[in-house]
Amino acid sequence: MAKEVRMMVQEGCPHCARAKQYMHELEAEHPEYKDVHFEIIDELKEPKLAESLDYWYVPTYFIDGRKIHEGSVTKSDVESVYKAALS
C-alpha cells in the first residue's frame, strides 16, 4: 500500500503548476503511480498548517511527516516522490 503524500503548494506558483503537470504525465506513463494519494494543500488557505511545517519553498512534498523534496522540481524529482511513497 502506498504512503500518503502531503504536497504544499501556492496558487499561481509556476513551479507548483509544473509539478502537477509532471504528476499527470507520470501517472499516465506508470499506472501504478495512481495508487499514491496526494493531499494537496494551498499554504495560503491553510496558514496554520503551513507554519507548523519545516519548509520555505513550494512545492514541498512530505511523506509520513518527513520532507522528501522542497522547491522547484524536475520530472525526475517528482518520480522520486512516487517511488518513495510506494517503497
SEGUSE-496658 format. One record per atom (N, C-alpha, C): x, y, z. Coordinates in Angstrom, 2 decimals, padded with zeros to 5 digits. Layout:
<fimars>
@xx:X | yy:Y | zz:Z .
...
</fimars>
This chain:
<fimars>
@xx:000.84 | yy:-001.20 | zz:000.00 .
@xx:000.00 | yy:000.00 | zz:000.00 .
@xx:000.88 | yy:001.25 | zz:000.00 .
@xx:000.50 | yy:002.21 | zz:-000.79 .
@xx:001.27 | yy:003.44 | zz:-000.91 .
@xx:001.07 | yy:004.33 | zz:000.32 .
@xx:002.13 | yy:005.03 | zz:000.67 .
@xx:002.04 | yy:006.01 | zz:001.75 .
@xx:001.37 | yy:007.27 | zz:001.21 .
@xx:000.69 | yy:008.00 | zz:002.09 .
@xx:000.07 | yy:009.25 | zz:001.66 .
@xx:001.12 | yy:010.35 | zz:001.59 .
@xx:000.97 | yy:011.18 | zz:000.57 .
@xx:001.90 | yy:012.28 | zz:000.35 .
@xx:001.17 | yy:013.59 | zz:000.58 .
@xx:001.77 | yy:014.46 | zz:001.36 .
@xx:001.25 | yy:015.82 | zz:001.54 .
@xx:002.09 | yy:016.73 | zz:000.66 .
@xx:001.41 | yy:017.49 | zz:-000.17 .
@xx:002.08 | yy:018.42 | zz:-001.09 .
@xx:001.63 | yy:019.83 | zz:-000.76 .
@xx:002.57 | yy:020.66 | zz:-000.36 .
@xx:002.28 | yy:022.05 | zz:-000.07 .
@xx:002.52 | yy:022.86 | zz:-001.35 .
@xx:001.52 | yy:023.66 | zz:-001.71 .
@xx:001.57 | yy:024.46 | zz:-002.93 .
@xx:001.10 | yy:025.88 | zz:-002.61 .
@xx:001.18 | yy:026.73 | zz:-003.63 .
@xx:000.62 | yy:028.07 | zz:-003.52 .
@xx:-000.02 | yy:028.39 | zz:-004.87 .
@xx:-001.26 | yy:028.85 | zz:-004.82 .
@xx:-001.97 | yy:029.20 | zz:-006.05 .
@xx:-001.14 | yy:030.20 | zz:-006.85 .
@xx:-001.04 | yy:029.95 | zz:-008.15 .
@xx:-000.29 | yy:030.85 | zz:-009.02 .
@xx:001.19 | yy:030.54 | zz:-009.12 .
@xx:001.68 | yy:029.59 | zz:-008.34 .
@xx:003.10 | yy:029.24 | zz:-008.36 .
@xx:003.42 | yy:028.43 | zz:-009.62 .
@xx:004.33 | yy:028.93 | zz:-010.48 .
@xx:004.64 | yy:028.19 | zz:-011.71 .
@xx:005.33 | yy:026.85 | zz:-011.44 .
@xx:006.11 | yy:026.77 | zz:-010.37 .
@xx:006.78 | yy:025.51 | zz:-010.02 .
@xx:005.76 | yy:024.47 | zz:-009.58 .
@xx:004.73 | yy:024.91 | zz:-008.87 .
@xx:003.66 | yy:024.00 | zz:-008.43 .
@xx:002.88 | yy:023.50 | zz:-009.64 .
@xx:002.58 | yy:024.39 | zz:-010.56 .
@xx:001.86 | yy:024.00 | zz:-011.76 .
@xx:002.67 | yy:022.99 | zz:-012.57 .
@xx:003.97 | yy:023.22 | zz:-012.66 .
@xx:004.84 | yy:022.29 | zz:-013.39 .
@xx:004.86 | yy:020.93 | zz:-012.68 .
@xx:004.95 | yy:020.94 | zz:-011.35 .
@xx:004.96 | yy:019.70 | zz:-010.59 .
@xx:003.67 | yy:018.91 | zz:-010.82 .
@xx:002.54 | yy:019.59 | zz:-010.82 .
@xx:001.25 | yy:018.91 | zz:-011.06 .
@xx:001.20 | yy:018.35 | zz:-012.47 .
@xx:001.76 | yy:019.06 | zz:-013.45 .
@xx:001.81 | yy:018.55 | zz:-014.82 .
@xx:002.66 | yy:017.29 | zz:-014.87 .
@xx:003.80 | yy:017.31 | zz:-014.20 .
@xx:004.66 | yy:016.11 | zz:-014.15 .
@xx:003.90 | yy:014.95 | zz:-013.49 .
@xx:003.12 | yy:015.24 | zz:-012.46 .
@xx:002.35 | yy:014.19 | zz:-011.79 .
@xx:001.38 | yy:013.54 | zz:-012.78 .
@xx:000.68 | yy:014.35 | zz:-013.56 .
@xx:-000.26 | yy:013.81 | zz:-014.55 .
@xx:000.48 | yy:012.96 | zz:-015.60 .
@xx:001.61 | yy:013.46 | zz:-016.08 .
@xx:002.39 | yy:012.72 | zz:-017.07 .
@xx:002.86 | yy:011.39 | zz:-016.51 .
@xx:003.40 | yy:011.41 | zz:-015.29 .
@xx:003.93 | yy:010.20 | zz:-014.68 .
@xx:002.84 | yy:009.17 | zz:-014.41 .
@xx:001.66 | yy:009.64 | zz:-014.00 .
@xx:000.56 | yy:008.70 | zz:-013.76 .
@xx:000.08 | yy:008.08 | zz:-015.08 .
@xx:000.17 | yy:008.81 | zz:-016.17 .
@xx:-000.19 | yy:008.25 | zz:-017.47 .
@xx:000.85 | yy:007.22 | zz:-017.93 .
@xx:002.10 | yy:007.49 | zz:-017.63 .
@xx:003.19 | yy:006.59 | zz:-018.03 .
@xx:003.31 | yy:005.37 | zz:-017.13 .
@xx:002.96 | yy:005.52 | zz:-015.85 .
@xx:003.11 | yy:004.46 | zz:-014.85 .
@xx:001.79 | yy:004.31 | zz:-014.09 .
@xx:000.90 | yy:003.46 | zz:-014.57 .
@xx:-000.42 | yy:003.31 | zz:-013.93 .
@xx:-000.36 | yy:003.01 | zz:-012.43 .
@xx:000.71 | yy:002.35 | zz:-011.98 .
@xx:000.83 | yy:002.04 | zz:-010.55 .
@xx:000.97 | yy:003.30 | zz:-009.69 .
@xx:001.41 | yy:004.40 | zz:-010.28 .
@xx:001.54 | yy:005.66 | zz:-009.54 .
@xx:000.18 | yy:006.22 | zz:-009.14 .
@xx:-000.88 | yy:005.80 | zz:-009.83 .
@xx:-002.22 | yy:006.28 | zz:-009.48 .
@xx:-002.65 | yy:005.80 | zz:-008.10 .
@xx:-001.95 | yy:004.80 | zz:-007.54 .
@xx:-002.25 | yy:004.29 | zz:-006.20 .
@xx:-001.77 | yy:005.25 | zz:-005.11 .
@xx:-000.92 | yy:006.21 | zz:-005.47 .
@xx:-000.40 | yy:007.17 | zz:-004.50 .
@xx:-001.40 | yy:008.30 | zz:-004.33 .
@xx:-001.80 | yy:008.54 | zz:-003.08 .
@xx:-002.74 | yy:009.63 | zz:-002.80 .
@xx:-001.97 | yy:010.87 | zz:-002.36 .
@xx:-002.24 | yy:011.97 | zz:-003.04 .
@xx:-001.63 | yy:013.26 | zz:-002.70 .
@xx:-002.67 | yy:014.13 | zz:-002.01 .
@xx:-002.32 | yy:014.62 | zz:-000.83 .
@xx:-003.13 | yy:015.64 | zz:-000.16 .
@xx:-002.48 | yy:016.96 | zz:-000.55 .
@xx:-003.12 | yy:017.69 | zz:-001.46 .
@xx:-002.56 | yy:018.93 | zz:-001.98 .
@xx:-003.15 | yy:020.09 | zz:-001.19 .
@xx:-002.27 | yy:020.84 | zz:-000.53 .
@xx:-002.70 | yy:021.91 | zz:000.37 .
@xx:-002.11 | yy:023.24 | zz:-000.08 .
@xx:-002.98 | yy:024.22 | zz:-000.29 .
@xx:-002.52 | yy:025.57 | zz:-000.62 .
@xx:-002.14 | yy:026.25 | zz:000.71 .
@xx:-000.88 | yy:026.62 | zz:000.83 .
@xx:-000.39 | yy:027.19 | zz:002.09 .
@xx:-001.08 | yy:028.51 | zz:002.45 .
@xx:-001.60 | yy:029.23 | zz:001.46 .
@xx:-002.29 | yy:030.49 | zz:001.76 .
@xx:-003.68 | yy:030.24 | zz:002.33 .
@xx:-004.27 | yy:029.08 | zz:002.03 .
@xx:-005.59 | yy:028.74 | zz:002.55 .
@xx:-005.50 | yy:027.99 | zz:003.87 .
@xx:-004.33 | yy:027.45 | zz:004.18 .
@xx:-004.11 | yy:026.69 | zz:005.42 .
@xx:-002.86 | yy:027.23 | zz:006.13 .
@xx:-002.85 | yy:028.53 | zz:006.51 .
@xx:-001.63 | yy:029.12 | zz:007.05 .
@xx:-001.14 | yy:028.48 | zz:008.35 .
@xx:-002.05 | yy:028.05 | zz:009.23 .
@xx:-001.60 | yy:027.44 | zz:010.49 .
@xx:-000.86 | yy:026.13 | zz:010.22 .
@xx:-001.39 | yy:025.34 | zz:009.31 .
@xx:-000.71 | yy:024.10 | zz:008.95 .
@xx:000.63 | yy:024.40 | zz:008.32 .
@xx:000.65 | yy:025.34 | zz:007.39 .
@xx:001.90 | yy:025.70 | zz:006.70 .
@xx:002.96 | yy:026.16 | zz:007.70 .
@xx:002.56 | yy:026.96 | zz:008.67 .
@xx:003.51 | yy:027.45 | zz:009.67 .
@xx:004.03 | yy:026.34 | zz:010.57 .
@xx:003.28 | yy:025.26 | zz:010.70 .
@xx:003.70 | yy:024.16 | zz:011.58 .
@xx:004.70 | yy:023.22 | zz:010.90 .
@xx:004.90 | yy:023.38 | zz:009.61 .
@xx:005.80 | yy:022.50 | zz:008.86 .
@xx:007.12 | yy:023.19 | zz:008.57 .
@xx:008.17 | yy:022.39 | zz:008.44 .
@xx:009.52 | yy:022.91 | zz:008.22 .
@xx:009.83 | yy:022.97 | zz:006.73 .
@xx:009.49 | yy:024.08 | zz:006.10 .
@xx:009.83 | yy:024.30 | zz:004.70 .
@xx:009.75 | yy:025.78 | zz:004.40 .
@xx:010.40 | yy:026.18 | zz:003.28 .
@xx:010.40 | yy:027.58 | zz:002.86 .
@xx:009.81 | yy:027.77 | zz:001.47 .
@xx:009.97 | yy:026.77 | zz:000.62 .
@xx:009.59 | yy:026.94 | zz:-000.79 .
@xx:008.53 | yy:025.92 | zz:-001.19 .
@xx:007.74 | yy:026.28 | zz:-002.20 .
@xx:006.76 | yy:025.35 | zz:-002.76 .
@xx:007.15 | yy:025.04 | zz:-004.20 .
@xx:006.79 | yy:023.88 | zz:-004.68 .
@xx:006.09 | yy:022.83 | zz:-003.97 .
@xx:007.01 | yy:022.10 | zz:-003.00 .
@xx:006.44 | yy:021.61 | zz:-001.92 .
@xx:007.16 | yy:020.76 | zz:-000.99 .
@xx:006.34 | yy:019.50 | zz:-000.76 .
@xx:007.02 | yy:018.37 | zz:-000.79 .
@xx:006.38 | yy:017.07 | zz:-000.59 .
@xx:006.82 | yy:016.48 | zz:000.75 .
@xx:005.85 | yy:015.97 | zz:001.51 .
@xx:006.12 | yy:015.27 | zz:002.76 .
@xx:005.52 | yy:013.87 | zz:002.68 .
@xx:006.24 | yy:012.89 | zz:003.17 .
@xx:005.70 | yy:011.53 | zz:003.33 .
@xx:005.90 | yy:011.15 | zz:004.79 .
@xx:004.81 | yy:010.77 | zz:005.42 .
@xx:004.84 | yy:010.43 | zz:006.85 .
@xx:005.51 | yy:011.52 | zz:007.68 .
@xx:005.24 | yy:012.78 | zz:007.34 .
@xx:005.77 | yy:013.90 | zz:008.10 .
@xx:007.21 | yy:014.25 | zz:007.78 .
@xx:007.85 | yy:013.49 | zz:006.91 .
@xx:009.25 | yy:013.74 | zz:006.55 .
@xx:009.30 | yy:014.45 | zz:005.20 .
@xx:010.07 | yy:015.53 | zz:005.15 .
@xx:010.20 | yy:016.28 | zz:003.89 .
@xx:010.99 | yy:015.44 | zz:002.89 .
@xx:010.41 | yy:015.27 | zz:001.70 .
@xx:011.04 | yy:014.48 | zz:000.64 .
@xx:011.67 | yy:015.39 | zz:-000.41 .
@xx:010.98 | yy:016.48 | zz:-000.73 .
@xx:011.51 | yy:017.42 | zz:-001.72 .
@xx:010.93 | yy:018.80 | zz:-001.46 .
@xx:011.75 | yy:019.83 | zz:-001.69 .
@xx:011.30 | yy:021.21 | zz:-001.50 .
@xx:011.79 | yy:022.08 | zz:-002.65 .
@xx:010.87 | yy:022.86 | zz:-003.20 .
@xx:011.24 | yy:023.84 | zz:-004.22 .
@xx:011.05 | yy:023.34 | zz:-005.64 .
@xx:011.61 | yy:024.08 | zz:-006.57 .
@xx:011.49 | yy:023.79 | zz:-008.00 .
@xx:011.79 | yy:022.32 | zz:-008.27 .
@xx:011.01 | yy:021.72 | zz:-009.19 .
@xx:011.15 | yy:020.29 | zz:-009.44 .
@xx:011.42 | yy:019.98 | zz:-010.90 .
@xx:012.05 | yy:018.84 | zz:-011.09 .
@xx:012.17 | yy:018.23 | zz:-012.40 .
@xx:011.22 | yy:017.04 | zz:-012.41 .
@xx:010.98 | yy:016.48 | zz:-013.56 .
@xx:010.13 | yy:015.29 | zz:-013.65 .
@xx:010.73 | yy:014.15 | zz:-012.83 .
@xx:012.04 | yy:014.06 | zz:-012.85 .
@xx:012.75 | yy:013.04 | zz:-012.07 .
@xx:012.53 | yy:013.22 | zz:-010.57 .
@xx:012.51 | yy:014.47 | zz:-010.10 .
@xx:012.25 | yy:014.74 | zz:-008.68 .
@xx:010.87 | yy:014.24 | zz:-008.30 .
@xx:009.89 | yy:014.52 | zz:-009.14 .
@xx:008.51 | yy:014.11 | zz:-008.85 .
@xx:008.41 | yy:012.59 | zz:-008.86 .
@xx:009.10 | yy:011.96 | zz:-009.81 .
@xx:009.08 | yy:010.49 | zz:-009.85 .
@xx:009.69 | yy:009.91 | zz:-008.58 .
@xx:010.70 | yy:010.56 | zz:-008.04 .
@xx:011.31 | yy:010.10 | zz:-006.78 .
@xx:010.30 | yy:010.13 | zz:-005.64 .
@xx:009.40 | yy:011.10 | zz:-005.65 .
@xx:008.37 | yy:011.17 | zz:-004.63 .
@xx:007.44 | yy:009.96 | zz:-004.76 .
@xx:007.03 | yy:009.65 | zz:-005.97 .
@xx:006.17 | yy:008.47 | zz:-006.19 .
@xx:006.88 | yy:007.20 | zz:-005.69 .
@xx:008.14 | yy:007.05 | zz:-006.07 .
@xx:008.89 | yy:005.85 | zz:-005.68 .
@xx:009.00 | yy:005.75 | zz:-004.16 .
@xx:009.24 | yy:006.87 | zz:-003.50 .
@xx:009.33 | yy:006.86 | zz:-002.03 .
@xx:007.99 | yy:006.50 | zz:-001.41 .
@xx:006.90 | yy:006.97 | zz:-001.99 .
@xx:005.57 | yy:006.67 | zz:-001.46 .
@xx:005.21 | yy:005.19 | zz:-001.65 .
@xx:005.75 | yy:004.58 | zz:-002.67 .
@xx:005.45 | yy:003.18 | zz:-002.95 .
@xx:006.43 | yy:002.21 | zz:-002.29 .
@xx:007.51 | yy:002.73 | zz:-001.73 .
@xx:008.51 | yy:001.82 | zz:-001.13 .
@xx:008.11 | yy:001.36 | zz:000.25 .
</fimars>
